[in-house]
Amino acid sequence: NAQGILLSLTLGVTIEQNTVSNNGLNGGIYVLSSNETIITQNIISDNPDIGIFLAAPDAVNPGSSYNIISSNTITNNRDGGIKISGPSIFNEILNNIISNNSFFFGTAGVSIVGTDDNIISDNVVESNDVGLSVYGTNNSILRNYVNNNVQSHGIEVLGANNTIIENNAHNNFQQYF
């Protein structure tokens, strides 16, 4: 399989209580130009790419927005735990365990790139290269436990009007950027 689970151009799909591991080239769960998806209570591990990826498949299609990623265990994926890339907006990443997702230098447990108005809250993010990496505006990073991320920052944020409240970041190479 190229991906364990692939959604493209969907609305209102729930992905629940699956084990998604050891998949081919692209890895775990890919959600492309899909909205209002709920990804919950899954085990996503040992994939050669990203555990969960939300994005637009190309410059023509819209991003993936209004999705919820909650209560998953995401471990040992080579290119990161969760990645959301623009122009995806208004996604929520809640109550996940995201650990040991690193093979390439700078691999993040959670990576938000070029996307706005997302919430990252109440996650355990540990033993990745980077804990949380957020590049965008109006994102909220709330009450996460970010520990033992070894290559770079526990939490790194670049962009305007982001909110960072009540996170615990310790034993990281650097705590905040």
HELIX and SHEET records of a PDB file:
SHEET    1   A 8 GLN A   3  SER A   8  0                                        
SHEET    2   A 8 GLY A  27  LEU A  32  1                                        
SHEET    3   A 8 ILE A  50  ALA A  55  1                                        
SHEET    4   A 8 ILE A  82  SER A  85  1                                        
SHEET    5   A 8 ALA A 108  VAL A 113  1                                        
SHEET    6   A 8 VAL A 130  TYR A 135  1                                        
SHEET    7   A 8 HIS A 153  LEU A 158  1                                        
SHEET    8   A 8 GLN A 174  TYR A 176  1                                        
SHEET    1   B 7 THR A  14  GLU A  16  0                                        
SHEET    2   B 7 ILE A  38  THR A  40  1                                        
SHEET    3   B 7 ILE A  68  SER A  70  1                                        
SHEET    4   B 7 GLU A  92  LEU A  94  1                                        
SHEET    5   B 7 ILE A 119  SER A 121  1                                        
SHEET    6   B 7 SER A 140  LEU A 142  1                                        
SHEET    7   B 7 THR A 163  ILE A 165  1                                        
SHEET    1   C 7 THR A  19  SER A  21  0                                        
SHEET    2   C 7 ILE A  43  SER A  45  1                                        
SHEET    3   C 7 THR A  73  THR A  75  1                                        
SHEET    4   C 7 ILE A  97  SER A  99  1                                        
SHEET    5   C 7 VAL A 124  GLU A 126  1                                        
SHEET    6   C 7 TYR A 145  ASN A 147  1                                        
SHEET    7   C 7 ASN A 168  HIS A 170  1                                        
END                                                                             
